Amino acid sequence: QVQLVESGGGVVQAGGSLRLSCVASVGSVALNVMGWGRQAPGKQREVVATVRRSGETYYAPSVRGRFSVSRVTDKNAVDLEMNSLEPEDTAVYFCYVDQYGNPYWGQGTQVTVAS
């Protein structure tokens, strides 16, 4: 079982920045893919950024160039640096793990971007 604990989030003005952090409680297990997803009101949850153990990253087109995902592999931790935030980025952000086809999600943290 993978338990994910997120921190960060809050309210920021449009154009501002926020940093989200997540730590996975899995003991000595090496996690494959870690990242972040989000769910805005009335919309489906989407994965916005991931990073593999190899370092390969993925970004959704809506956040590419503004968000940066990074992980500390030996600590099973992953961060999301969000810059140039827009009101459309307002959502609940979830830490995400894909352990070889098995997805896990954190409880979520609210990010609100005020215009």
C-alpha positions in Angstrom: 0.0 0.0 0.0 1.3 3.5 -0.9 0.4 6.4 1.3 0.9 9.9 -0.1 1.1 13.1 2.0 1.0 16.4 0.2 1.9 19.9 1.5 1.8 23.3 0.0 -1.1 24.9 -2.0 -3.1 27.9 -1.0 -4.3 31.1 -2.6 -2.1 33.1 -5.0 -2.6 36.0 -7.4 -2.5 35.4 -11.2 1.1 35.4 -12.4 2.4 34.1 -9.0 4.1 30.9 -8.0 3.4 28.0 -5.7 5.3 24.9 -4.7 3.7 21.6 -3.8 5.5 18.7 -2.1 4.6 15.1 -1.6 6.2 12.3 0.3 5.3 8.6 -0.2 5.3 6.2 2.7 6.4 2.9 1.1 9.4 1.9 3.1 12.3 0.8 0.9 10.2 0.2 -2.2 11.5 2.2 -5.2 8.6 3.9 -6.9 8.4 3.9 -10.7 6.4 7.0 -11.7 5.6 9.9 -9.4 3.8 13.1 -10.2 0.8 15.3 -9.9 -2.7 15.5 -11.1 -5.5 18.0 -10.6 -9.3 18.2 -10.7 -11.1 21.5 -11.3 -14.8 21.9 -10.3 -17.0 20.2 -12.8 -14.1 18.6 -14.7 -12.4 15.2 -14.8 -9.2 14.6 -12.9 -6.1 14.9 -15.1 -2.4 14.1 -14.8 -0.4 17.3 -15.3 3.2 16.3 -14.6 5.1 13.1 -14.0 8.7 12.0 -13.6 10.0 8.5 -13.9 12.8 6.9 -11.9 14.9 7.4 -15.1 14.3 11.1 -14.9 12.1 11.2 -17.9 9.3 13.8 -17.5 5.9 14.4 -18.9 3.8 17.6 -18.9 0.3 18.2 -20.0 0.2 20.8 -22.8 -1.8 23.2 -20.5 1.1 23.5 -18.0 4.2 22.9 -20.2 6.7 25.7 -19.8 5.1 26.9 -16.6 5.3 23.9 -14.2 8.3 21.9 -13.2 8.3 18.5 -11.6 11.2 17.0 -9.7 11.8 14.1 -7.4 14.2 12.9 -4.7 14.4 9.3 -5.6 16.0 8.0 -2.4 13.3 9.7 -0.4 10.3 8.8 -2.6 9.4 12.5 -2.7 8.1 14.6 -5.6 7.7 18.4 -5.9 5.8 20.5 -8.3 7.0 24.1 -8.9 4.1 26.1 -10.5 4.9 29.5 -12.1 2.9 32.0 -14.1 -0.2 30.7 -12.5 -3.5 31.4 -14.2 -7.1 31.3 -12.8 -7.6 28.3 -15.0 -5.1 26.4 -12.8 -7.5 26.6 -9.9 -8.1 23.0 -8.8 -7.5 20.4 -6.1 -4.0 19.0 -6.8 -3.2 15.4 -6.0 0.1 13.6 -5.6 0.2 10.6 -8.0 2.1 7.4 -8.2 1.9 4.8 -10.9 3.6 1.7 -9.7 3.7 -0.4 -12.8 0.1 0.0 -13.7 -1.2 0.4 -10.2 -2.3 4.1 -9.6 -2.3 5.8 -6.2 -3.6 9.2 -5.3 -3.1 11.5 -2.3 -5.8 13.3 -0.4 -5.3 16.5 -2.4 -4.5 20.1 -1.7 -6.4 23.1 -2.9 -4.8 25.7 -5.2 -6.7 28.8 -5.9 -5.5 31.4 -8.4 -7.2 34.8 -8.0 -7.5 37.0 -11.0 
